[in-house]
Amino acid sequence: MKKIWLLPCTVFLVLCFSCSKDEEGTFEQRPMQIPILYLESSTAELFMSNVNEMKLSYRGIQLDRIIGGFLEIPTTNGFAPFFTDKVYWDVRVNGNRMILEKKSFNKELIFSDRQKLLFEGGKIVELINT
């Protein structure tokens, strides 16, 4: 299966960590949503969602949650990605490490997706699938 969600998450993380600590902005300067662009073929239009952005939640100045993600919908040819706001990523930052854990507001949906990112100089230097 394609990891389509990796692109929006990577773009978001670059936005969050591209500024140095000396340049930390105010609350109003932090992104509150990230637009989602679909790069699928026209045959996938049936599965395109009317949800078109990831929403960002903060605890104080720290990113806490990314709301929005992809579900795999069964089709006759396998699975198709469907973007929804029923999926979210818990974000935990510890020093130069970030852990993203995929979850759902629907208790019936359980995910095992977990990503660990390592940063140096404001750039992602390692992505560890756990």
Backbone hydrogen bonds in HBPLUS format (Angstrom, degrees):
<---DONOR---> <-ACCEPTOR-->    atom                        ^
c    i                          cat <-CA-CA->   ^        H-A-AA   ^      H-
h    n   atom  resd res      DA  || num        DHA   H-A  angle D-A-AA Bond
n    s   type  num  typ     dist DA aas  dist angle  dist       angle   num
A0006-LEU N   A0003-LYS O   3.21 MM   3  5.72 156.0  2.27 110.7 117.6     1
A0009-CYS N   A0005-TRP O   3.19 MM   4  6.36 166.2  2.21 155.4 159.7     2
A0010-THR N   A0006-LEU O   2.86 MM   4  5.93 156.9  1.91 149.3 156.0     3
A0011-VAL N   A0007-LEU O   2.96 MM   4  6.15 164.7  1.98 157.0 160.8     4
A0012-PHE N   A0008-PRO O   2.94 MM   4  6.09 160.9  1.97 146.1 151.6     5
A0013-LEU N   A0009-CYS O   2.91 MM   4  6.13 161.3  1.94 149.1 154.0     6
A0014-VAL N   A0010-THR O   2.96 MM   4  6.17 156.0  2.01 150.5 156.6     7
A0015-LEU N   A0011-VAL O   3.03 MM   4  6.30 155.4  2.09 147.8 154.5     8
A0016-CYS N   A0012-PHE O   2.91 MM   4  6.25 154.0  1.98 150.9 158.5     9
A0017-PHE N   A0013-LEU O   2.97 MM   4  6.06 158.4  2.02 150.9 155.5    10
A0018-SER N   A0014-VAL O   2.97 MM   4  5.51 112.1  2.45 141.9 150.8    11
A0023-GLU N   A0020-SER O   2.99 MM   3  5.38 146.8  2.10 107.3 117.1    12
A0024-GLU N   A0021-LYS O   3.34 MM   3  5.25 165.2  2.37 107.0 106.1    13
A0029-GLN N   A0026-THR O   3.01 MM   3  5.44 146.1  2.13 111.0 120.6    14
A0030-ARG N   A0027-PHE O   3.26 MM   3  5.60 155.5  2.33 108.4 115.2    15
A0056-LEU N   A0032-MET O   2.89 MM  24  4.97 170.0  1.90 131.6 131.4    16
A0034-ILE N   A0054-MET O   2.76 MM  20  5.04 148.3  1.86 142.9 153.4    17
A0054-MET N   A0034-ILE O   2.78 MM  20  5.04 158.7  1.82 146.9 150.7    18
A0036-ILE N   A0052-ASN O   2.93 MM  16  5.18 161.2  1.96 129.8 128.0    19
A0044-ALA N   A0041-SER O   3.08 MM   3  5.72 160.3  2.12 115.9 121.9    20
A0045-GLU N   A0042-SER O   3.20 MM   3  5.41 164.5  2.22 112.7 113.9    21
A0047-PHE N   A0044-ALA O   2.93 MM   3  5.57 148.2  2.03 118.5 127.1    22
A0048-MET N   A0045-GLU O   3.19 MM   3  5.18 167.8  2.21 105.6 109.3    23
A0055-LYS N   A0067-ILE O   2.86 MM  12  4.97 152.4  1.94 144.8 148.9    24
A0067-ILE N   A0055-LYS O   2.72 MM  12  4.97 167.0  1.74 159.6 160.0    25
A0057-SER N   A0065-ARG O   2.84 MM   8  4.98 163.4  1.86 158.2 157.3    26
A0064-ASP N   A0057-SER O   2.79 MM   7  5.58 169.6  1.80 150.6 150.5    27
A0065-ARG N   A0057-SER O   3.17 MM   8  4.98 158.5  2.22 133.5 133.2    28
A0059-ARG N   A0062-GLN O   2.82 MM   3  5.35 161.9  1.86 163.0 165.2    29
A0062-GLN N   A0059-ARG O   3.16 MM   3  5.35 151.1  2.25 129.9 126.0    30
A0091-VAL N   A0064-ASP O   2.99 MM  27  5.06 161.9  2.02 140.3 134.6    31
A0066-ILE N   A0089-TRP O   2.94 MM  23  5.02 158.3  1.99 143.1 150.3    32
A0089-TRP N   A0066-ILE O   2.75 MM  23  5.02 152.9  1.82 142.9 152.5    33
A0068-GLY N   A0087-VAL O   2.70 MM  19  5.15 152.1  1.77 149.3 157.3    34
A0069-GLY N   A0084-THR O   2.95 MM  15  5.65 154.2  2.02 155.8 163.8    35
A0084-THR N   A0069-GLY O   2.83 MM  15  5.65 163.6  1.86 162.9 166.0    36
A0071-LEU N   A0082-PHE O   2.82 MM  11  5.16 158.6  1.86 141.2 147.0    37
A0082-PHE N   A0071-LEU O   2.79 MM  11  5.16 146.0  1.90 152.6 162.4    38
A0073-ILE N   A0080-ALA O   2.76 MM   7  5.16 171.8  1.77 158.8 155.9    39
A0080-ALA N   A0073-ILE O   2.80 MM   7  5.16 157.0  1.85 144.1 151.1    40
A0075-THR N   A0078-GLY O   2.72 MM   3  5.19 169.5  1.73 144.4 142.9    41
A0078-GLY N   A0075-THR O   3.33 MM   3  5.19 164.7  2.36 106.8 106.3    42
A0105-PHE N   A0086-LYS O   2.90 MM  19  5.42 159.2  1.94 148.7 155.3    43
A0088-TYR N   A0103-LYS O   2.92 MM  15  5.37 167.3  1.94 138.0 140.5    44
A0103-LYS N   A0088-TYR O   2.76 MM  15  5.37 165.5  1.78 168.2 167.8    45
A0090-ASP N   A0101-GLU O   2.86 MM  11  5.14 157.9  1.91 152.5 148.5    46
A0101-GLU N   A0090-ASP O   3.01 MM  11  5.14 157.1  2.07 142.9 149.9    47
A0092-ARG N   A0099-ILE O   3.01 MM   7  5.21 155.7  2.07 147.4 154.6    48
A0099-ILE N   A0092-ARG O   2.81 MM   7  5.21 160.7  1.85 152.8 159.6    49
A0094-ASN N   A0097-ARG O   2.85 MM   3  5.27 167.6  1.87 153.4 157.3    50
A0097-ARG N   A0094-ASN O   3.08 MM   3  5.27 154.6  2.14 119.7 127.3    51
A0119-PHE N   A0096-ASN O   2.84 MM  23  5.14 163.2  1.87 158.1 161.1    52
A0098-MET N   A0117-LEU O   2.94 MM  19  5.10 155.7  2.00 142.9 148.2    53
A0117-LEU N   A0098-MET O   2.78 MM  19  5.10 167.2  1.80 156.5 161.1    54
A0100-LEU N   A0115-GLN O   2.78 MM  15  5.05 164.7  1.81 151.9 157.3    55
A0115-GLN N   A0100-LEU O   2.81 MM  15  5.05 160.6  1.85 148.6 155.3    56
A0102-LYS N   A0113-ASP O   3.06 MM  11  5.45 167.1  2.07 148.5 152.6    57
A0109-LEU N   A0106-ASN O   3.06 MM   3  5.71 159.0  2.11 120.3 126.1    58
A0130-THR N   A0114-ARG O   3.23 MM  16  5.59 174.4  2.23 147.6 148.3    59
A0116-LYS N   A0128-ILE O   2.93 MM  12  4.99 150.2  2.02 145.3 153.6    60
A0128-ILE N   A0116-LYS O   2.73 MM  12  4.99 174.1  1.73 159.9 161.6    61
A0118-LEU N   A0126-GLU O   2.92 MM   8  5.07 154.5  1.99 150.6 152.5    62
A0125-VAL N   A0118-LEU O   2.82 MM   7  5.75 168.5  1.83 158.6 162.6    63
A0120-GLU N   A0123-LYS O   2.94 MM   3  5.48 155.4  2.00 153.0 159.3    64
A0123-LYS N   A0120-GLU O   3.11 MM   3  5.48 159.7  2.15 112.9 119.2    65
